[in-house]
Amino acid sequence: MNLLEHRVLGFRTLDLALSVLLVALILGVYLAKTLAGGERGQIASTERQITEEKDRIVLLEAEVAHLERPERLASLARTYAGLSPVASNREITPQGLADALQSPAAPAPQLLVVGSSSMAGLAEAESSALEAESTAPPSDKEPEP
């Protein structure tokens, strides 16, 4: 008697083995589809999050554009800092700047250290520095570099 003709409980051994293999395949496919469905849900959730973040980025870029508007910044500078745009007679060309830096009579820039961070303290320190420069007698020495 060979293996193909052997019978167990009235069934051939080959039929029983193939039936067990078929049940294992069915369970494997079911398990794979279940796992794929869970991953599909995670992918959909991640895509929704990406879409929401892109929308948020667009809103934040619009808010930045609104906050960086030149007329808004100029208004805030005038209101809170007392600043105004530079007058055209105070501007210098690049060549004029190079000439001014190379001339020996150009005063050396002074650093101003202010202990207070308020704008009023800064304005007072600048005005006192300007007064000190205007009242100081001119010196015959050239400033050292």
Secondary structure as a PSIPRED ss2 file (coil, helix, strand):
# PSIPRED VFORMAT (PSIPRED V4.0)

   1 M C   1.000  0.000  0.000
   2 N C   1.000  0.000  0.000
   3 L C   1.000  0.000  0.000
   4 L C   1.000  0.000  0.000
   5 E C   1.000  0.000  0.000
   6 H C   1.000  0.000  0.000
   7 R E   0.000  0.000  1.000
   8 V E   0.000  0.000  1.000
   9 L C   1.000  0.000  0.000
  10 G C   1.000  0.000  0.000
  11 F E   0.000  0.000  1.000
  12 R E   0.000  0.000  1.000
  13 T H   0.000  1.000  0.000
  14 L H   0.000  1.000  0.000
  15 D H   0.000  1.000  0.000
  16 L H   0.000  1.000  0.000
  17 A H   0.000  1.000  0.000
  18 L H   0.000  1.000  0.000
  19 S H   0.000  1.000  0.000
  20 V H   0.000  1.000  0.000
  21 L H   0.000  1.000  0.000
  22 L H   0.000  1.000  0.000
  23 V H   0.000  1.000  0.000
  24 A H   0.000  1.000  0.000
  25 L H   0.000  1.000  0.000
  26 I H   0.000  1.000  0.000
  27 L H   0.000  1.000  0.000
  28 G H   0.000  1.000  0.000
  29 V H   0.000  1.000  0.000
  30 Y H   0.000  1.000  0.000
  31 L H   0.000  1.000  0.000
  32 A H   0.000  1.000  0.000
  33 K H   0.000  1.000  0.000
  34 T H   0.000  1.000  0.000
  35 L H   0.000  1.000  0.000
  36 A H   0.000  1.000  0.000
  37 G H   0.000  1.000  0.000
  38 G H   0.000  1.000  0.000
  39 E H   0.000  1.000  0.000
  40 R H   0.000  1.000  0.000
  41 G H   0.000  1.000  0.000
  42 Q H   0.000  1.000  0.000
  43 I H   0.000  1.000  0.000
  44 A H   0.000  1.000  0.000
  45 S H   0.000  1.000  0.000
  46 T H   0.000  1.000  0.000
  47 E H   0.000  1.000  0.000
  48 R H   0.000  1.000  0.000
  49 Q H   0.000  1.000  0.000
  50 I H   0.000  1.000  0.000
  51 T H   0.000  1.000  0.000
  52 E H   0.000  1.000  0.000
  53 E H   0.000  1.000  0.000
  54 K H   0.000  1.000  0.000
  55 D H   0.000  1.000  0.000
  56 R H   0.000  1.000  0.000
  57 I H   0.000  1.000  0.000
  58 V H   0.000  1.000  0.000
  59 L H   0.000  1.000  0.000
  60 L H   0.000  1.000  0.000
  61 E H   0.000  1.000  0.000
  62 A H   0.000  1.000  0.000
  63 E H   0.000  1.000  0.000
  64 V H   0.000  1.000  0.000
  65 A H   0.000  1.000  0.000
  66 H H   0.000  1.000  0.000
  67 L H   0.000  1.000  0.000
  68 E C   1.000  0.000  0.000
  69 R C   1.000  0.000  0.000
  70 P H   0.000  1.000  0.000
  71 E H   0.000  1.000  0.000
  72 R H   0.000  1.000  0.000
  73 L H   0.000  1.000  0.000
  74 A H   0.000  1.000  0.000
  75 S H   0.000  1.000  0.000
  76 L H   0.000  1.000  0.000
  77 A H   0.000  1.000  0.000
  78 R H   0.000  1.000  0.000
  79 T H   0.000  1.000  0.000
  80 Y H   0.000  1.000  0.000
  81 A H   0.000  1.000  0.000
  82 G C   1.000  0.000  0.000
  83 L C   1.000  0.000  0.000
  84 S C   1.000  0.000  0.000
  85 P C   1.000  0.000  0.000
  86 V C   1.000  0.000  0.000
  87 A C   1.000  0.000  0.000
  88 S H   0.000  1.000  0.000
  89 N H   0.000  1.000  0.000
  90 R H   0.000  1.000  0.000
  91 E C   1.000  0.000  0.000
  92 I C   1.000  0.000  0.000
  93 T C   1.000  0.000  0.000
  94 P H   0.000  1.000  0.000
  95 Q H   0.000  1.000  0.000
  96 G H   0.000  1.000  0.000
  97 L H   0.000  1.000  0.000
  98 A H   0.000  1.000  0.000
  99 D H   0.000  1.000  0.000
 100 A H   0.000  1.000  0.000
 101 L H   0.000  1.000  0.000
 102 Q H   0.000  1.000  0.000
 103 S C   1.000  0.000  0.000
 104 P C   1.000  0.000  0.000
 105 A C   1.000  0.000  0.000
 106 A C   1.000  0.000  0.000
 107 P C   1.000  0.000  0.000
 108 A C   1.000  0.000  0.000
 109 P C   1.000  0.000  0.000
 110 Q C   1.000  0.000  0.000
 111 L C   1.000  0.000  0.000
 112 L C   1.000  0.000  0.000
 113 V C   1.000  0.000  0.000
 114 V C   1.000  0.000  0.000
 115 G C   1.000  0.000  0.000
 116 S C   1.000  0.000  0.000
 117 S C   1.000  0.000  0.000
 118 S C   1.000  0.000  0.000
 119 M H   0.000  1.000  0.000
 120 A H   0.000  1.000  0.000
 121 G H   0.000  1.000  0.000
 122 L H   0.000  1.000  0.000
 123 A H   0.000  1.000  0.000
 124 E H   0.000  1.000  0.000
 125 A H   0.000  1.000  0.000
 126 E H   0.000  1.000  0.000
 127 S H   0.000  1.000  0.000
 128 S H   0.000  1.000  0.000
 129 A H   0.000  1.000  0.000
 130 L H   0.000  1.000  0.000
 131 E H   0.000  1.000  0.000
 132 A H   0.000  1.000  0.000
 133 E H   0.000  1.000  0.000
 134 S H   0.000  1.000  0.000
 135 T H   0.000  1.000  0.000
 136 A C   1.000  0.000  0.000
 137 P C   1.000  0.000  0.000
 138 P C   1.000  0.000  0.000
 139 S C   1.000  0.000  0.000
 140 D C   1.000  0.000  0.000
 141 K C   1.000  0.000  0.000
 142 E C   1.000  0.000  0.000
 143 P C   1.000  0.000  0.000
 144 E C   1.000  0.000  0.000
 145 P C   1.000  0.000  0.000
